[in-house]
């Protein structure tokens, strides 16, 4: 699933490690999310949305192909 995490993080001048620390995950998790290699759980998606002051739908881009 595509997302805007890297774009939002860079716009806010936040490092991957700073975001990881704020979300209580590893830097590797952030890297995997940004590269689309890992889909966030609902709980993590919610934490990310709260961190950036946005909705989950504004950050994560749902495509029909993602259902497969």
FENFENVEN-V821370 format. One record per pair of residues at least 12 apart in sequence whose C-alpha atoms are under 10 Angstrom apart, sorted by the first residue. I is the first residue (numbers start at 1). GAP is how many residues later the second one is. Records with the same first field share a line. If there is no record, write none. Layout:
I->GAP / GAP
This chain:
1->32 / 33 / 34 / 35 / 36 / 37 / 38 / 39 / 59 / 60 / 61 / 62 / 64 / 65 / 66
2->31 / 32 / 33 / 34 / 35 / 36 / 37 / 57 / 58 / 59 / 60 / 61 / 64
3->30 / 31 / 32 / 33 / 36 / 37 / 53 / 54 / 55 / 56 / 57 / 58 / 59
4->29 / 30 / 54 / 55 / 56 / 57
5->14 / 25 / 26 / 28 / 29 / 30 / 43 / 44 / 47 / 54 / 55
6->24 / 25 / 27 / 28 / 29
7->27 / 52
8->44 / 51
9->25 / 43
12->40
15->12 / 15
16->12 / 13 / 14 / 15 / 18
17->12 / 13 / 14
19->29 / 32
20->28
22->25 / 26 / 29
23->21 / 22 / 24 / 25 / 27 / 28
24->20 / 23
25->19
39->21
40->20
42->14
44->12
45->12 / 14 / 15
48->12
